[in-house]
Amino acid sequence: MDLVAFFNTLQLIGGLILAVGYVPQIIKMIKTKSVRDFSKIYLGGIFTGIVLMEAYAVYMFFWQHTAGAFLATNTVSFILSGTEFLLVMIYWNHINNTQKIK
């Protein structure tokens, strides 16, 4: 295995570990509909950073013909972090709305 392939493998493994880390939290958010202990600013910042990295990954893959592993793992992170941020935005007032109904 040459050095480039080695580092591509490291990026793929690391990127998948980071991306999969969102899944348990997303499942918990959906089950409990509880997100008040999350910072919207923090999650919005993470999502914005991933969007910018996704733009870079698309550029590198389609114009420079490199960084395929980065594009793949970053796209998964983009989808999952976007889902997490969307759930926070949807469920943020869930407790207040149900209390008002009672």
VENTADA-V700297 format. One record per backbone hydrogen bond with DSSP energy under -1.0 kcal/mol. NH is the residue of the N-H (numbers start at 1). CO is the residue of the C=O. E is the energy in kcal/mol with one decimal. If there is no record, write none. Layout:
# VENTADA-V700297
nh:NH co:CO e:E
nh:NH co:CO e:E
This chain:
# VENTADA-V700297
nh:6 co:2 e:-2.2
nh:7 co:3 e:-2.3
nh:8 co:4 e:-2.3
nh:9 co:5 e:-2.1
nh:10 co:6 e:-2.2
nh:11 co:7 e:-2.3
nh:12 co:8 e:-2.3
nh:13 co:9 e:-2.6
nh:14 co:10 e:-2.8
nh:15 co:11 e:-2.9
nh:16 co:12 e:-2.1
nh:17 co:13 e:-2.3
nh:18 co:14 e:-2.4
nh:19 co:15 e:-2.4
nh:20 co:16 e:-2.9
nh:21 co:17 e:-1.1
nh:22 co:19 e:-1.6
nh:23 co:20 e:-1.2
nh:26 co:22 e:-2.3
nh:27 co:23 e:-2.5
nh:28 co:24 e:-2.2
nh:29 co:25 e:-2.5
nh:30 co:26 e:-2.3
nh:31 co:27 e:-2.4
nh:32 co:28 e:-2.7
nh:33 co:29 e:-2.3
nh:38 co:35 e:-2.0
nh:43 co:39 e:-2.5
nh:44 co:40 e:-2.5
nh:45 co:41 e:-2.2
nh:46 co:42 e:-2.5
nh:47 co:43 e:-2.6
nh:48 co:44 e:-2.4
nh:49 co:45 e:-2.4
nh:50 co:46 e:-2.2
nh:51 co:47 e:-2.3
nh:52 co:48 e:-2.2
nh:53 co:49 e:-2.2
nh:54 co:50 e:-2.4
nh:55 co:51 e:-2.0
nh:56 co:52 e:-1.7
nh:57 co:53 e:-2.6
nh:58 co:54 e:-2.7
nh:59 co:55 e:-2.2
nh:60 co:56 e:-2.9
nh:61 co:57 e:-2.4
nh:62 co:58 e:-2.7
nh:63 co:59 e:-2.4
nh:64 co:59 e:-1.2
nh:66 co:60 e:-2.0
nh:71 co:67 e:-2.3
nh:72 co:68 e:-2.3
nh:73 co:69 e:-2.5
nh:74 co:70 e:-2.4
nh:75 co:71 e:-2.1
nh:76 co:72 e:-1.6
nh:77 co:73 e:-2.2
nh:78 co:74 e:-2.7
nh:79 co:75 e:-2.3
nh:80 co:76 e:-2.6
nh:81 co:77 e:-3.0
nh:82 co:78 e:-1.9
nh:83 co:79 e:-2.0
nh:84 co:80 e:-2.4
nh:85 co:81 e:-2.6
nh:86 co:82 e:-2.5
nh:87 co:83 e:-2.5
nh:88 co:84 e:-2.0
nh:89 co:85 e:-2.1
nh:90 co:86 e:-2.4
nh:91 co:87 e:-3.1
nh:92 co:88 e:-1.3
nh:94 co:91 e:-1.7
nh:97 co:93 e:-2.6
nh:98 co:94 e:-2.0
nh:99 co:95 e:-2.0
nh:100 co:96 e:-1.7
nh:101 co:97 e:-1.2
nh:102 co:98 e:-1.2
